[in-house]
Amino acid sequence: MKKIFLTILVSAILSCTAFAETNIAVVDFQKVFQSSPQVSAAREKMQKQFLPQQEEILAQQKKLKSLLASFNKNNAVMKDKARKKASQDIIQVRQTLISMIKDYRQKVAETRNNLMNSIIQHIQDIIADIAKKNNFDLVLLRSSVPYASDKLDITDQVIKQIK
């Protein structure tokens, strides 16, 4: 629905004689984003930053698995008091693990959003700079336009500046 609306809007703009002198460009934002060395650097930074938490979660998972295996193996011969304590230990380790995973996911999402937002802003600034230098009045996303001539595409210029 959005694409249809944008197509109609762009068609209306292009067909108006008042906009006959409008300089338009298109950019493939996904291609620029994927080509950005900042995206790769952000991924590497996040991997290094969250590696200790990943290792803690794995250790907690192993602990839970070990407790469960021991409980299942010895359940039949355990006294009620020992069985109850083992059950409580399993519940406590499981709750700790769930909390760790929730915290990890939240921190990863927050960090990813912050890093990606700064990269997106940087790309948008580069696009705006190219548009100003080349006197473009309008820069559209290639994904929102059903067709655009290659001579209108500034994607490669953006990629060159981002690297």
N, CA, C and O of each residue as an XYZ file, in Angstrom:
652
protein
N       0.824     -1.185      0.000
C       0.000      0.000      0.000
C       0.870      1.251      0.000
O       0.587      2.213     -0.715
N       1.952      1.232      0.824
C       2.864      2.369      0.875
C       3.511      2.607     -0.478
O       3.621      3.743     -0.939
N       3.943      1.507     -1.112
C       4.622      1.635     -2.394
C       3.685      2.213     -3.450
O       4.093      3.033     -4.273
N       2.444      1.785     -3.420
C       1.472      2.300     -4.385
C       1.268      3.793     -4.149
O       1.242      4.579     -5.097
N       1.125      4.181     -2.885
C       0.936      5.585     -2.561
C       2.146      6.397     -3.005
O       1.992      7.453     -3.618
N       3.362      5.908     -2.698
C       4.570      6.622     -3.081
C       4.711      6.711     -4.589
O       5.157      7.730     -5.116
N       4.337      5.655     -5.279
C       4.401      5.656     -6.734
C       3.459      6.712     -7.302
O       3.830      7.468     -8.200
N       2.258      6.757     -6.782
C       1.287      7.757     -7.235
C       1.791      9.161     -6.919
O       1.685     10.063     -7.751
N       2.333      9.347     -5.730
C       2.856     10.640     -5.326
C       3.994     11.081     -6.229
O       4.014     12.219     -6.698
N       4.940     10.185     -6.475
C       6.069     10.509     -7.345
C       5.582     10.798     -8.762
O       6.058     11.737     -9.401
N       4.649     10.010     -9.251
C       4.095     10.236    -10.580
C       3.432     11.599    -10.668
O       3.589     12.311    -11.660
N       2.697     11.959     -9.636
C       2.024     13.260     -9.615
C       3.039     14.391     -9.608
O       2.876     15.393    -10.304
N       4.087     14.220     -8.815
C       5.123     15.250     -8.752
C       5.814     15.396    -10.100
O       6.029     16.508    -10.581
N       6.157     14.271    -10.699
C       6.869     14.304    -11.968
C       6.016     14.837    -13.104
O       6.545     15.409    -14.057
N       4.729     14.662    -13.021
C       3.865     15.097    -14.111
C       3.514     16.577    -14.028
O       3.080     17.159    -15.022
N       3.687     17.181    -12.898
C       3.368     18.600    -12.752
C       4.429     19.441    -13.465
O       5.626     19.185    -13.334
N       3.986     20.431    -14.210
C       4.930     21.302    -14.922
C       5.717     22.168    -13.957
O       6.827     22.592    -14.276
N       5.166     22.438    -12.784
C       5.872     23.240    -11.794
C       7.132     22.533    -11.305
O       8.071     23.172    -10.832
N       7.140     21.221    -11.423
C       8.304     20.456    -10.970
C       9.165     19.964    -12.122
O       9.976     19.053    -11.952
N       8.994     20.556    -13.279
C       9.740     20.127    -14.454
C      11.233     20.329    -14.270
O      12.034     19.591    -14.845
N      11.616     21.320    -13.476
C      13.024     21.608    -13.253
C      13.573     20.934    -11.995
O      14.703     21.212    -11.592
N      12.811     20.079    -11.391
C      13.222     19.405    -10.165
C      14.277     18.350    -10.487
O      14.084     17.500    -11.356
N      15.388     18.425     -9.772
C      16.451     17.427     -9.926
C      16.220     16.325     -8.900
O      16.154     16.576     -7.697
N      16.099     15.111     -9.397
C      15.768     13.975     -8.538
C      16.881     12.929     -8.635
O      17.480     12.713     -9.689
N      17.126     12.297     -7.499
C      18.082     11.190     -7.450
C      17.439     10.050     -6.661
O      16.482     10.248     -5.912
N      17.984      8.872     -6.849
C      17.553      7.714     -6.070
C      18.776      7.086     -5.430
O      19.891      7.201     -5.938
N      18.551      6.417     -4.305
C      19.634      5.733     -3.613
C      19.106      4.399     -3.093
O      17.990      4.309     -2.581
N      19.928      3.376     -3.236
C      19.606      2.052     -2.706
C      20.176      1.990     -1.288
O      21.335      1.632     -1.080
N      19.342      2.344     -0.330
C      19.785      2.466      1.056
C      20.281      1.127      1.606
O      21.272      1.084      2.334
N      19.599      0.044      1.262
C      20.016     -1.282      1.746
C      21.421     -1.627      1.252
O      22.244     -2.141      2.010
N      21.686     -1.344     -0.006
C      23.005     -1.633     -0.568
C      24.072     -0.786      0.125
O      25.149     -1.285      0.451
N      23.776      0.479      0.347
C      24.706      1.367      1.044
C      24.952      0.850      2.458
O      26.094      0.764      2.911
N      23.877      0.513      3.139
C      23.973      0.041      4.523
C      24.817     -1.230      4.600
O      25.684     -1.352      5.466
N      24.564     -2.169      3.702
C      25.303     -3.430      3.711
C      26.764     -3.249      3.305
O      27.623     -4.035      3.705
N      27.043     -2.224      2.520
C      28.412     -1.961      2.079
C      29.207     -1.158      3.097
O      30.420     -1.002      2.957
N      28.546     -0.660      4.096
C      29.180      0.216      5.072
C      30.167     -0.537      5.955
O      29.802     -1.531      6.583
N      31.404     -0.077      6.010
C      32.365     -0.708      6.920
C      31.993     -0.474      8.384
O      32.409     -1.232      9.261
N      31.213      0.568      8.647
C      30.787      0.843     10.009
C      29.857     -0.255     10.525
O      29.857     -0.559     11.718
N      29.065     -0.849      9.631
C      28.168     -1.935     10.037
C      28.987     -3.149     10.472
O      28.702     -3.767     11.498
N      29.996     -3.479      9.686
C      30.869     -4.612     10.053
C      31.590     -4.336     11.369
O      31.701     -5.212     12.226
N      32.073     -3.118     11.511
C      32.770     -2.746     12.754
C      31.819     -2.813     13.948
O      32.215     -3.236     15.034
N      30.574     -2.399     13.750
C      29.590     -2.446     14.840
C      29.299     -3.893     15.236
O      29.182     -4.205     16.420
N      29.184     -4.766     14.246
C      28.952     -6.188     14.552
C      30.102     -6.777     15.359
O      29.886     -7.479     16.346
N      31.327     -6.482     14.927
C      32.505     -6.987     15.637
C      32.566     -6.427     17.066
O      32.884     -7.144     18.014
N      32.258     -5.147     17.196
C      32.267     -4.515     18.519
C      31.259     -5.193     19.437
O      31.552     -5.464     20.602
N      30.074     -5.463     18.908
C      29.042     -6.109     19.718
C      29.439     -7.525     20.096
O      29.193     -7.962     21.220
N      30.053     -8.245     19.162
C      30.477     -9.610     19.473
C      31.488     -9.609     20.614
O      31.398    -10.422     21.534
N      32.445     -8.694     20.549
C      33.450     -8.607     21.615
C      32.823     -8.148     22.924
O      33.138     -8.671     23.993
N      31.936     -7.169     22.831
C      31.317     -6.601     24.025
C      30.463     -7.619     24.770
O      30.445     -7.635     26.001
N      29.754     -8.472     24.027
C      28.804     -9.380     24.663
C      29.318    -10.812     24.801
O      28.585    -11.686     25.263
N      30.542    -11.060     24.414
C      31.114    -12.397     24.560
C      31.135    -12.871     26.017
O      30.784    -14.023     26.274
N      31.530    -12.038     26.974
C      31.514    -12.504     28.373
C      30.116    -12.908     28.852
O      29.969    -13.901     29.564
N      29.095    -12.146     28.466
C      27.735    -12.498     28.863
C      27.289    -13.801     28.195
O      26.609    -14.622     28.810
N      27.677    -13.982     26.938
C      27.329    -15.227     26.245
C      27.957    -16.418     26.961
O      27.325    -17.462     27.122
N      29.191    -16.251     27.382
C      29.880    -17.330     28.083
C      29.238    -17.619     29.442
O      29.136    -18.776     29.850
N      28.809    -16.573     30.138
C      28.119    -16.762     31.417
C      26.807    -17.520     31.221
O      26.462    -18.400     32.010
N      26.092    -17.172     30.171
C      24.826    -17.854     29.884
C      25.074    -19.317     29.557
O      24.344    -20.191     30.026
N      26.094    -19.592     28.759
C      26.424    -20.984     28.430
C      26.803    -21.772     29.688
O      26.404    -22.925     29.853
N      27.572    -21.137     30.564
C      27.966    -21.807     31.813
C      26.732    -22.105     32.670
O      26.628    -23.178     33.264
N      25.809    -21.159     32.731
C      24.582    -21.352     33.511
C      23.718    -22.457     32.880
O      23.095    -23.241     33.595
N      23.683    -22.515     31.548
C      22.932    -23.575     30.867
C      23.533    -24.945     31.170
O      22.807    -25.913     31.397
N      24.860    -25.018     31.173
C      25.521    -26.281     31.502
C      25.233    -26.696     32.945
O      25.012    -27.871     33.240
N      25.241    -25.707     33.828
C      24.945    -25.983     35.238
C      23.531    -26.529     35.382
O      23.312    -27.508     36.094
N      22.571    -25.900     34.708
C      21.184    -26.353     34.761
C      21.058    -27.757     34.181
O      20.383    -28.613     34.753
N      21.698    -27.985     33.065
C      21.642    -29.312     32.426
C      22.226    -30.370     33.358
O      21.678    -31.466     33.475
N      23.331    -30.046     34.019
C      23.974    -30.973     34.950
C      23.065    -31.269     36.154
O      22.924    -32.416     36.578
N      22.455    -30.207     36.689
C      21.539    -30.396     37.818
C      20.347    -31.266     37.425
O      19.936    -32.144     38.183
N      19.800    -31.019     36.244
C      18.667    -31.819     35.768
C      19.057    -33.278     35.558
O      18.312    -34.187     35.925
N      20.226    -33.495     34.966
C      20.684    -34.866     34.737
C      20.888    -35.595     36.061
O      20.498    -36.753     36.215
N      21.504    -34.902     37.010
C      21.744    -35.503     38.325
C      20.412    -35.795     39.032
O      20.247    -36.846     39.650
N      19.483    -34.865     38.934
C      18.178    -35.041     39.560
C      17.447    -36.232     38.943
O      16.901    -37.070     39.661
N      17.438    -36.303     37.627
C      16.746    -37.408     36.939
C      17.401    -38.756     37.250
O      16.721    -39.775     37.367
N      18.698    -38.748     37.379
C      19.421    -39.989     37.653
C      19.174    -40.478     39.089
O      19.005    -41.674     39.327
N      19.157    -39.545     40.026
C      19.089    -39.908     41.438
C      17.711    -39.719     42.071
O      17.544    -39.973     43.264
N      16.755    -39.293     41.319
C      15.431    -38.987     41.847
C      14.803    -40.167     42.598
O      14.212    -39.997     43.664
N      14.936    -41.316     42.044
C      14.281    -42.489     42.633
C      14.862    -42.864     44.000
O      14.155    -43.418     44.841
N      16.132    -42.568     44.221
C      16.773    -42.971     45.471
C      16.955    -41.808     46.453
O      17.493    -42.001     47.543
N      16.520    -40.624     46.083
C      16.692    -39.442     46.943
C      15.646    -39.427     48.057
O      14.513    -39.876     47.887
N      16.058    -38.907     49.172
C      15.117    -38.685     50.269
C      14.313    -37.426     49.929
O      14.736    -36.606     49.115
N      13.171    -37.292     50.555
C      12.280    -36.162     50.271
C      12.978    -34.814     50.453
O      12.829    -33.916     49.624
N      13.739    -34.679     51.540
C      14.425    -33.417     51.822
C      15.456    -33.106     50.731
O      15.554    -31.962     50.288
N      16.216    -34.096     50.300
C      17.223    -33.915     49.247
C      16.549    -33.626     47.904
O      17.031    -32.803     47.126
N      15.435    -34.307     47.641
C      14.693    -34.097     46.395
C      14.146    -32.659     46.338
O      14.204    -31.992     45.306
N      13.617    -32.214     47.476
C      13.069    -30.857     47.557
C      14.173    -29.812     47.354
O      13.975    -28.826     46.645
N      15.335    -30.033     47.979
C      16.462    -29.104     47.823
C      16.958    -29.106     46.391
O      17.242    -28.042     45.839
N      17.070    -30.270     45.776
C      17.523    -30.364     44.391
C      16.531    -29.654     43.458
O      16.942    -28.967     42.523
N      15.248    -29.817     43.709
C      14.213    -29.136     42.912
C      14.325    -27.624     43.050
O      14.231    -26.890     42.066
N      14.527    -27.171     44.279
C      14.669    -25.737     44.516
C      15.923    -25.184     43.823
O      15.896    -24.089     43.262
N      17.007    -25.943     43.866
C      18.239    -25.532     43.185
C      18.012    -25.409     41.677
O      18.462    -24.454     41.042
N      17.310    -26.387     41.124
C      17.014    -26.365     39.687
C      16.162    -25.144     39.343
O      16.423    -24.454     38.358
N      15.160    -24.887     40.148
C      14.277    -23.735     39.910
C      15.068    -22.432     40.004
O      14.898    -21.537     39.177
N      15.920    -22.332     40.999
C      16.711    -21.111     41.192
C      17.678    -20.889     40.027
O      17.800    -19.769     39.531
N      18.358    -21.935     39.594
C      19.301    -21.819     38.475
C      18.542    -21.477     37.190
O      18.999    -20.666     36.385
N      17.390    -22.100     37.012
C      16.571    -21.820     35.820
C      16.103    -20.368     35.808
O      16.146    -19.718     34.764
N      15.659    -19.851     36.952
C      15.215    -18.462     37.035
C      16.377    -17.491     36.784
O      16.214    -16.466     36.123
N      17.523    -17.829     37.312
C      18.711    -17.010     37.080
C      19.058    -17.001     35.593
O      19.382    -15.954     35.031
N      18.989    -18.159     34.967
C      19.277    -18.275     33.539
C      18.291    -17.445     32.710
O      18.693    -16.727     31.795
N      17.028    -17.548     33.030
C      15.997    -16.777     32.315
C      16.264    -15.285     32.467
O      16.163    -14.533     31.497
N      16.600    -14.858     33.663
C      16.903    -13.448     33.916
C      18.136    -12.997     33.133
O      18.152    -11.909     32.557
N      19.163    -13.838     33.118
C      20.383    -13.513     32.379
C      20.096    -13.367     30.886
O      20.581    -12.433     30.247
N      19.313    -14.283     30.333
C      18.981    -14.237     28.907
C      18.165    -12.991     28.584
O      18.409    -12.323     27.580
N      17.199    -12.686     29.438
C      16.362    -11.496     29.222
C      17.222    -10.229     29.247
O      17.087     -9.366     28.380
N      18.095    -10.125     30.233
C      18.987     -8.976     30.359
C      19.921     -8.882     29.150
O      20.145     -7.799     28.610
N      20.453    -10.011     28.741
C      21.352    -10.067     27.586
C      20.637     -9.570     26.325
O      21.162     -8.725     25.599
N      19.460    -10.089     26.077
C      18.710     -9.698     24.876
C      18.390     -8.207     24.888
O      18.488     -7.532     23.863
N      18.013     -7.708     26.040
C      17.684     -6.287     26.158
C      18.908     -5.414     25.877
O      18.816     -4.431     25.142
N      20.037     -5.770     26.455
C      21.264     -4.997     26.237
C      21.735     -5.077     24.788
O      22.183     -4.081     24.222
N      21.634     -6.263     24.190
C      22.032     -6.419     22.790
C      21.138     -5.552     21.891
O      21.634     -4.854     21.007
N      19.840     -5.600     22.117
C      18.911     -4.813     21.296
C      19.180     -3.313     21.453
O      19.204     -2.572     20.471
N      19.378     -2.885     22.676
C      19.635     -1.466     22.935
C      20.933     -1.016     22.265
O      20.970      0.030     21.618
N      21.982     -1.798     22.419
C      23.272     -1.457     21.821
C      23.171     -1.458     20.303
O      23.672     -0.550     19.639
N      22.517     -2.487     19.754
C      22.353     -2.573     18.299
C      21.598     -1.359     17.772
O      21.995     -0.756     16.774
N      20.517     -1.008     18.442
C      19.731      0.148     18.007
C      20.549      1.431     18.046
O      20.492      2.231     17.113
N      21.304      1.633     19.111
C      22.134      2.834     19.214
C      23.189      2.886     18.119
O      23.380      3.921     17.481
N      23.867      1.778     17.905
C      24.905      1.737     16.874
C      24.307      1.927     15.478
O      24.824      2.706     14.677
N      23.225      1.217     15.193
C      22.622      1.301     13.863
C      22.019      2.681     13.604
O      22.085      3.189     12.485
N      21.439      3.283     14.626
C      20.883      4.629     14.449
C      21.972      5.635     14.100
O      21.759      6.517     13.268
N      23.131      5.509     14.727
C      24.223      6.433     14.409
C      24.749      6.179     12.998
O      25.108      7.126     12.298
N      24.800      4.930     12.573
C      25.242      4.606     11.215
C      24.229      5.128     10.192
O      24.612      5.711      9.177
N      22.960      4.921     10.459
C      21.906      5.413      9.562
C      21.977      6.929      9.448
O      21.857      7.479      8.353
N      22.171      7.605     10.574
C      22.276      9.066     10.548
C      23.486      9.501      9.719
O      23.407     10.469      8.963
N      24.593      8.792      9.861
C      25.796      9.095      9.086
C      25.524      8.931      7.585
O      25.921      9.780      6.787
N      24.859      7.860      7.210
C      24.515      7.626      5.800
C      23.583      8.734      5.300
O      23.768      9.252      4.199
N      22.601      9.090      6.093
C      21.678     10.157      5.697
C      22.410     11.486      5.519
O      22.090     12.254      4.612
N      23.377     11.755      6.369
C      24.173     12.980      6.234
C      24.975     12.971      4.935
O      25.076     13.996      4.260
N      25.540     11.830      4.585
C      26.294     11.714      3.334
C      25.362     11.925      2.139
O      25.713     12.628      1.191
N      24.189     11.322      2.187
C      23.213     11.486      1.096
C      22.832     12.962      0.966
O      22.775     13.492     -0.143
N      22.576     13.618      2.080
C      22.224     15.042      2.050
C      23.365     15.880      1.481
O      23.128     16.818      0.718
N      24.592     15.549      1.845
C      25.758     16.275      1.348
C      25.889     16.111     -0.172
O      26.127     17.085     -0.886
N      25.736     14.896     -0.652
C      25.802     14.645     -2.100
C      24.666     15.372     -2.808
O      24.866     15.953     -3.875
N      23.491     15.342     -2.224
C      22.338     16.029     -2.821
C      22.604     17.533     -2.928
O      22.293     18.142     -3.952
N      23.168     18.127     -1.897
C      23.463     19.563     -1.919
C      24.527     19.894     -2.950
O      24.395     20.867     -3.693
N      25.583     19.090     -2.997
C      26.679     19.345     -3.941
C      26.224     19.215     -5.393
O      26.714     19.925     -6.271
N      25.285     18.304     -5.637
C      24.820     18.054     -6.998
C      23.487     18.742     -7.312
O      22.880     18.496     -8.355
N      23.048     19.597     -6.405
C      21.807     20.357     -6.590
C      20.583     19.482     -6.813
O      19.726     19.803     -7.636
N      20.503     18.376     -6.080
C      19.305     17.540     -6.146
C      18.259     18.138     -5.216
O      18.556     18.508     -4.079
N      17.049     18.227     -5.710
C      15.944     18.753     -4.918
C      15.274     17.652     -4.111
O      14.654     17.905     -3.079
N      15.410     16.423     -4.603
C      14.700     15.304     -3.999
C      15.523     14.036     -4.184
O      15.986     13.739     -5.285
N      15.701     13.289     -3.092
C      16.368     11.992     -3.157
C      15.383     10.960     -2.623
O      14.910     11.052     -1.491
N      15.089      9.982     -3.462
C      14.123      8.942     -3.103
C      14.842      7.623     -2.870
O      15.918      7.375     -3.413
N      14.226      6.790     -2.057
C      14.744      5.437     -1.877
C      14.391      4.616     -3.104
O      13.253      4.643     -3.574
N      15.364      3.891     -3.617
C      15.121      3.081     -4.811
C      14.006      2.068     -4.571
O      13.259      1.737     -5.492
N      13.892      1.584     -3.363
C      12.870      0.588     -3.050
C      11.452      1.156     -3.112
O      10.485      0.399     -3.195
N      11.325      2.476     -3.073
C       9.992      3.075     -3.105
C       9.588      3.544     -4.502
O       8.502      4.091     -4.693
N      10.466      3.325     -5.466
C      10.193      3.761     -6.834
C      10.195      2.530     -7.734
O      11.154      1.758     -7.718
N       9.137      2.335     -8.518
C       9.093      1.153     -9.364
C      10.168      1.156    -10.458
O      10.644      0.098    -10.868
N      10.539      2.333    -10.920
C      11.590      2.411    -11.927
C      12.308      3.743    -11.787
O      11.691      4.783    -11.553
N      13.618      3.686    -11.934
C      14.440      4.895    -11.984
C      15.625      4.605    -12.881
O      16.242      3.543    -12.789
N      15.934      5.539    -13.735
C      17.074      5.401    -14.631
C      18.358      5.323    -13.809
O      18.466      5.939    -12.749
N      19.317      4.569    -14.304
C      20.589      4.433    -13.596
C      21.313      5.772    -13.453
O      22.101      5.955    -12.526
N      21.047      6.706    -14.368
C      21.722      8.003    -14.278
C      21.224      8.825    -13.083
O      21.866      9.802    -12.698
N      20.102      8.442    -12.503
C      19.587      9.117    -11.307
C      20.129      8.498    -10.017
O      19.974      9.070     -8.938
N      20.758      7.343    -10.129
C      21.192      6.578     -8.961
C      22.504      7.128     -8.393
O      23.508      7.200     -9.101
N      22.491      7.507     -7.138
C      23.689      8.030     -6.467
C      24.254      7.035     -5.452
O      25.097      7.392     -4.629
N      23.791      5.800     -5.516
C      24.208      4.781     -4.543
C      25.725      4.617     -4.511
O      26.319      4.587     -3.434
N      26.352      4.512     -5.672
C      27.806      4.310     -5.711
C      28.567      5.504     -5.128
O      29.600      5.336     -4.481
N      28.048      6.702     -5.363
C      28.682      7.894     -4.780
C      28.617      7.840     -3.250
O      29.584      8.178     -2.566
N      27.486      7.418     -2.733
C      27.327      7.325     -1.286
C      28.272      6.269     -0.722
O      28.913      6.485      0.307
N      28.354      5.125     -1.402
C      29.232      4.034     -0.940
C      30.688      4.496     -0.939
O      31.433      4.186     -0.010
N      31.095      5.229     -1.964
C      32.480      5.736     -2.017
C      32.766      6.663     -0.828
O      33.838      6.595     -0.225
N      31.818      7.514     -0.502
C      32.047      8.463      0.601
C      31.993      7.785      1.966
O      32.649      8.227      2.909
N      31.227      6.730      2.070
C      31.089      6.069      3.373
C      32.339      5.257      3.710
O      32.636      5.020      4.881
N      33.057      4.840      2.694
C      34.275      4.051      2.921
C      35.409      4.999      3.064
O      36.547      4.574      3.264
